[in-house]
Amino acid sequence: IDSNTDGLVDFMEFVAATLHPHQLQEHDSTKWEQRSQAAFSKFDVDGDGFITPEELRM
């Protein structure tokens, strides 16, 4: 999930780990972006744009 091995998960890494490519073609991209961002925000507790190991443990 941490594809660049920096110890953090950013939004694009999160999306890559949770989505199959064909899903982008089958769904409204605006709605998909909103839902993905909402899911990411649940983990990104401090809102810095990254999910840390500590935030995953919460």
Backbone as XML, in Angstrom:
<?xml version="1.0"?>
<chain id="A" units="angstrom">
  <residue number="1" name="ILE">
    <atom name="N" x="0.825" y="-1.196" z="0.000"/>
    <atom name="CA" x="0.000" y="0.000" z="0.000"/>
    <atom name="C" x="0.873" y="1.264" z="0.000"/>
  </residue>
  <residue number="2" name="ASP">
    <atom name="N" x="1.974" y="1.257" z="0.703"/>
    <atom name="CA" x="2.907" y="2.395" z="0.737"/>
    <atom name="C" x="3.903" y="2.222" z="-0.411"/>
  </residue>
  <residue number="3" name="SER">
    <atom name="N" x="3.482" y="2.545" z="-1.614"/>
    <atom name="CA" x="4.275" y="2.223" z="-2.805"/>
    <atom name="C" x="5.613" y="2.945" z="-2.895"/>
  </residue>
  <residue number="4" name="ASN">
    <atom name="N" x="5.733" y="4.122" z="-2.287"/>
    <atom name="CA" x="7.021" y="4.824" z="-2.336"/>
    <atom name="C" x="7.855" y="4.603" z="-1.071"/>
  </residue>
  <residue number="5" name="THR">
    <atom name="N" x="7.400" y="3.744" z="-0.199"/>
    <atom name="CA" x="8.091" y="3.317" z="1.032"/>
    <atom name="C" x="8.566" y="4.469" z="1.914"/>
  </residue>
  <residue number="6" name="ASP">
    <atom name="N" x="7.740" y="5.519" z="2.011"/>
    <atom name="CA" x="8.102" y="6.638" z="2.888"/>
    <atom name="C" x="7.502" y="6.509" z="4.282"/>
  </residue>
  <residue number="7" name="GLY">
    <atom name="N" x="6.801" y="5.394" z="4.531"/>
    <atom name="CA" x="6.204" y="5.180" z="5.842"/>
    <atom name="C" x="4.839" y="5.818" z="5.994"/>
  </residue>
  <residue number="8" name="LEU">
    <atom name="N" x="4.327" y="6.428" z="4.930"/>
    <atom name="CA" x="3.028" y="7.090" z="4.941"/>
    <atom name="C" x="2.211" y="6.606" z="3.750"/>
  </residue>
  <residue number="9" name="VAL">
    <atom name="N" x="0.896" y="6.734" z="3.852"/>
    <atom name="CA" x="0.015" y="6.412" z="2.739"/>
    <atom name="C" x="-0.680" y="7.700" z="2.324"/>
  </residue>
  <residue number="10" name="ASP">
    <atom name="N" x="-0.444" y="8.139" z="1.084"/>
    <atom name="CA" x="-1.139" y="9.331" z="0.603"/>
    <atom name="C" x="-2.419" y="8.907" z="-0.116"/>
  </residue>
  <residue number="11" name="PHE">
    <atom name="N" x="-3.190" y="9.877" z="-0.575"/>
    <atom name="CA" x="-4.489" y="9.581" z="-1.178"/>
    <atom name="C" x="-4.361" y="8.664" z="-2.392"/>
  </residue>
  <residue number="12" name="MET">
    <atom name="N" x="-3.417" y="8.915" z="-3.262"/>
    <atom name="CA" x="-3.278" y="8.092" z="-4.463"/>
    <atom name="C" x="-2.877" y="6.657" z="-4.120"/>
  </residue>
  <residue number="13" name="GLU">
    <atom name="N" x="-2.046" y="6.467" z="-3.130"/>
    <atom name="CA" x="-1.690" y="5.112" z="-2.693"/>
    <atom name="C" x="-2.915" y="4.426" z="-2.090"/>
  </residue>
  <residue number="14" name="PHE">
    <atom name="N" x="-3.703" y="5.170" z="-1.330"/>
    <atom name="CA" x="-4.927" y="4.646" z="-0.736"/>
    <atom name="C" x="-5.882" y="4.178" z="-1.830"/>
  </residue>
  <residue number="15" name="VAL">
    <atom name="N" x="-6.078" y="5.020" z="-2.830"/>
    <atom name="CA" x="-6.976" y="4.683" z="-3.934"/>
    <atom name="C" x="-6.470" y="3.457" z="-4.681"/>
  </residue>
  <residue number="16" name="ALA">
    <atom name="N" x="-5.186" y="3.420" z="-4.962"/>
    <atom name="CA" x="-4.613" y="2.281" z="-5.685"/>
    <atom name="C" x="-4.808" y="0.975" z="-4.927"/>
  </residue>
  <residue number="17" name="ALA">
    <atom name="N" x="-4.783" y="1.036" z="-3.615"/>
    <atom name="CA" x="-4.922" y="-0.170" z="-2.804"/>
    <atom name="C" x="-6.371" y="-0.602" z="-2.626"/>
  </residue>
  <residue number="18" name="THR">
    <atom name="N" x="-7.311" y="0.304" z="-2.840"/>
    <atom name="CA" x="-8.707" y="-0.007" z="-2.536"/>
    <atom name="C" x="-9.619" y="-0.059" z="-3.747"/>
  </residue>
  <residue number="19" name="LEU">
    <atom name="N" x="-9.081" y="0.117" z="-4.935"/>
    <atom name="CA" x="-9.933" y="0.225" z="-6.116"/>
    <atom name="C" x="-9.406" y="-0.622" z="-7.258"/>
  </residue>
  <residue number="20" name="HIS">
    <atom name="N" x="-10.314" y="-1.262" z="-7.952"/>
    <atom name="CA" x="-9.972" y="-1.967" z="-9.181"/>
    <atom name="C" x="-10.118" y="-0.985" z="-10.336"/>
  </residue>
  <residue number="21" name="PRO">
    <atom name="N" x="-9.204" y="-0.981" z="-11.287"/>
    <atom name="CA" x="-9.251" y="-0.006" z="-12.390"/>
    <atom name="C" x="-10.576" y="0.035" z="-13.133"/>
  </residue>
  <residue number="22" name="HIS">
    <atom name="N" x="-11.230" y="-1.092" z="-13.317"/>
    <atom name="CA" x="-12.493" y="-1.096" z="-14.056"/>
    <atom name="C" x="-13.588" y="-0.330" z="-13.331"/>
  </residue>
  <residue number="23" name="GLN">
    <atom name="N" x="-13.463" y="-0.135" z="-12.020"/>
    <atom name="CA" x="-14.472" y="0.603" z="-11.275"/>
    <atom name="C" x="-14.529" y="2.063" z="-11.711"/>
  </residue>
  <residue number="24" name="LEU">
    <atom name="N" x="-13.430" y="2.625" z="-12.123"/>
    <atom name="CA" x="-13.420" y="4.015" z="-12.581"/>
    <atom name="C" x="-14.263" y="4.187" z="-13.834"/>
  </residue>
  <residue number="25" name="GLN">
    <atom name="N" x="-14.263" y="3.196" z="-14.687"/>
    <atom name="CA" x="-15.014" y="3.273" z="-15.929"/>
    <atom name="C" x="-16.499" y="3.041" z="-15.710"/>
  </residue>
  <residue number="26" name="GLU">
    <atom name="N" x="-16.858" y="2.306" z="-14.683"/>
    <atom name="CA" x="-18.244" y="1.925" z="-14.465"/>
    <atom name="C" x="-19.037" y="2.933" z="-13.651"/>
  </residue>
  <residue number="27" name="HIS">
    <atom name="N" x="-18.388" y="3.861" z="-12.996"/>
    <atom name="CA" x="-19.071" y="4.753" z="-12.071"/>
    <atom name="C" x="-18.808" y="6.214" z="-12.398"/>
  </residue>
  <residue number="28" name="ASP">
    <atom name="N" x="-19.693" y="7.053" z="-11.893"/>
    <atom name="CA" x="-19.543" y="8.502" z="-12.009"/>
    <atom name="C" x="-18.265" y="8.924" z="-11.290"/>
  </residue>
  <residue number="29" name="SER">
    <atom name="N" x="-17.321" y="9.499" z="-12.012"/>
    <atom name="CA" x="-16.020" y="9.809" z="-11.425"/>
    <atom name="C" x="-16.099" y="10.865" z="-10.332"/>
  </residue>
  <residue number="30" name="THR">
    <atom name="N" x="-17.011" y="11.811" z="-10.436"/>
    <atom name="CA" x="-17.143" y="12.835" z="-9.397"/>
    <atom name="C" x="-17.630" y="12.213" z="-8.097"/>
  </residue>
  <residue number="31" name="LYS">
    <atom name="N" x="-18.627" y="11.374" z="-8.189"/>
    <atom name="CA" x="-19.157" y="10.697" z="-7.003"/>
    <atom name="C" x="-18.098" y="9.771" z="-6.404"/>
  </residue>
  <residue number="32" name="TRP">
    <atom name="N" x="-17.375" y="9.063" z="-7.284"/>
    <atom name="CA" x="-16.320" y="8.175" z="-6.822"/>
    <atom name="C" x="-15.249" y="8.955" z="-6.068"/>
  </residue>
  <residue number="33" name="GLU">
    <atom name="N" x="-14.835" y="10.108" z="-6.613"/>
    <atom name="CA" x="-13.807" y="10.940" z="-5.973"/>
    <atom name="C" x="-14.272" y="11.395" z="-4.591"/>
  </residue>
  <residue number="34" name="GLN">
    <atom name="N" x="-15.524" y="11.812" z="-4.480"/>
    <atom name="CA" x="-16.063" y="12.269" z="-3.191"/>
    <atom name="C" x="-16.080" y="11.137" z="-2.174"/>
  </residue>
  <residue number="35" name="ARG">
    <atom name="N" x="-16.515" y="9.983" z="-2.589"/>
    <atom name="CA" x="-16.576" y="8.839" z="-1.665"/>
    <atom name="C" x="-15.182" y="8.375" z="-1.255"/>
  </residue>
  <residue number="36" name="SER">
    <atom name="N" x="-14.262" y="8.359" z="-2.188"/>
    <atom name="CA" x="-12.891" y="7.959" z="-1.876"/>
    <atom name="C" x="-12.241" y="8.939" z="-0.916"/>
  </residue>
  <residue number="37" name="GLN">
    <atom name="N" x="-12.464" y="10.231" z="-1.151"/>
    <atom name="CA" x="-11.893" y="11.251" z="-0.272"/>
    <atom name="C" x="-12.492" y="11.140" z="1.128"/>
  </residue>
  <residue number="38" name="ALA">
    <atom name="N" x="-13.793" y="10.866" z="1.217"/>
    <atom name="CA" x="-14.441" y="10.704" z="2.521"/>
    <atom name="C" x="-13.858" y="9.503" z="3.265"/>
  </residue>
  <residue number="39" name="ALA">
    <atom name="N" x="-13.638" y="8.402" z="2.550"/>
    <atom name="CA" x="-13.052" y="7.214" z="3.179"/>
    <atom name="C" x="-11.627" y="7.498" z="3.634"/>
  </residue>
  <residue number="40" name="PHE">
    <atom name="N" x="-10.852" y="8.171" z="2.791"/>
    <atom name="CA" x="-9.472" y="8.518" z="3.142"/>
    <atom name="C" x="-9.451" y="9.401" z="4.383"/>
  </residue>
  <residue number="41" name="SER">
    <atom name="N" x="-10.355" y="10.355" z="4.447"/>
    <atom name="CA" x="-10.404" y="11.296" z="5.574"/>
    <atom name="C" x="-10.702" y="10.609" z="6.897"/>
  </residue>
  <residue number="42" name="LYS">
    <atom name="N" x="-11.421" y="9.501" z="6.851"/>
    <atom name="CA" x="-11.700" y="8.748" z="8.083"/>
    <atom name="C" x="-10.403" y="8.235" z="8.713"/>
  </residue>
  <residue number="43" name="PHE">
    <atom name="N" x="-9.440" y="7.880" z="7.891"/>
    <atom name="CA" x="-8.154" y="7.390" z="8.386"/>
    <atom name="C" x="-7.166" y="8.518" z="8.650"/>
  </residue>
  <residue number="44" name="ASP">
    <atom name="N" x="-7.223" y="9.576" z="7.841"/>
    <atom name="CA" x="-6.298" y="10.711" z="7.965"/>
    <atom name="C" x="-6.806" y="11.638" z="9.069"/>
  </residue>
  <residue number="45" name="VAL">
    <atom name="N" x="-6.648" y="11.205" z="10.299"/>
    <atom name="CA" x="-7.234" y="11.870" z="11.463"/>
    <atom name="C" x="-6.784" y="13.321" z="11.596"/>
  </residue>
  <residue number="46" name="ASP">
    <atom name="N" x="-5.502" y="13.596" z="11.364"/>
    <atom name="CA" x="-5.012" y="14.966" z="11.547"/>
    <atom name="C" x="-5.174" y="15.835" z="10.299"/>
  </residue>
  <residue number="47" name="GLY">
    <atom name="N" x="-5.674" y="15.259" z="9.209"/>
    <atom name="CA" x="-5.971" y="16.025" z="8.010"/>
    <atom name="C" x="-4.764" y="16.544" z="7.249"/>
  </residue>
  <residue number="48" name="ASP">
    <atom name="N" x="-3.603" y="15.895" z="7.414"/>
    <atom name="CA" x="-2.397" y="16.381" z="6.737"/>
    <atom name="C" x="-2.207" y="15.810" z="5.333"/>
  </residue>
  <residue number="49" name="GLY">
    <atom name="N" x="-3.142" y="14.979" z="4.890"/>
    <atom name="CA" x="-3.039" y="14.401" z="3.555"/>
    <atom name="C" x="-2.299" y="13.082" z="3.502"/>
  </residue>
  <residue number="50" name="PHE">
    <atom name="N" x="-1.930" y="12.554" z="4.657"/>
    <atom name="CA" x="-1.223" y="11.276" z="4.745"/>
    <atom name="C" x="-1.829" y="10.436" z="5.857"/>
  </residue>
  <residue number="51" name="ILE">
    <atom name="N" x="-1.802" y="9.123" z="5.679"/>
    <atom name="CA" x="-2.227" y="8.198" z="6.722"/>
    <atom name="C" x="-0.962" y="7.592" z="7.313"/>
  </residue>
  <residue number="52" name="THR">
    <atom name="N" x="-0.752" y="7.838" z="8.588"/>
    <atom name="CA" x="0.423" y="7.311" z="9.279"/>
    <atom name="C" x="0.093" y="5.948" z="9.894"/>
  </residue>
  <residue number="53" name="PRO">
    <atom name="N" x="1.116" y="5.176" z="10.253"/>
    <atom name="CA" x="0.850" y="3.913" z="10.943"/>
    <atom name="C" x="0.031" y="4.126" z="12.217"/>
  </residue>
  <residue number="54" name="GLU">
    <atom name="N" x="0.284" y="5.203" z="12.923"/>
    <atom name="CA" x="-0.460" y="5.491" z="14.155"/>
    <atom name="C" x="-1.940" y="5.726" z="13.855"/>
  </residue>
  <residue number="55" name="GLU">
    <atom name="N" x="-2.232" y="6.430" z="12.766"/>
    <atom name="CA" x="-3.627" y="6.682" z="12.412"/>
    <atom name="C" x="-4.332" y="5.392" z="12.021"/>
  </residue>
  <residue number="56" name="LEU">
    <atom name="N" x="-3.621" y="4.456" z="11.428"/>
    <atom name="CA" x="-4.225" y="3.167" z="11.094"/>
    <atom name="C" x="-4.560" y="2.368" z="12.342"/>
  </residue>
  <residue number="57" name="ARG">
    <atom name="N" x="-3.812" y="2.560" z="13.404"/>
    <atom name="CA" x="-4.049" y="1.821" z="14.651"/>
    <atom name="C" x="-5.226" y="2.373" z="15.440"/>
  </residue>
  <residue number="58" name="MET">
    <atom name="N" x="-5.655" y="3.569" z="15.142"/>
    <atom name="CA" x="-6.739" y="4.207" z="15.915"/>
    <atom name="C" x="-8.069" y="3.547" z="15.661"/>
  </residue>
</chain>
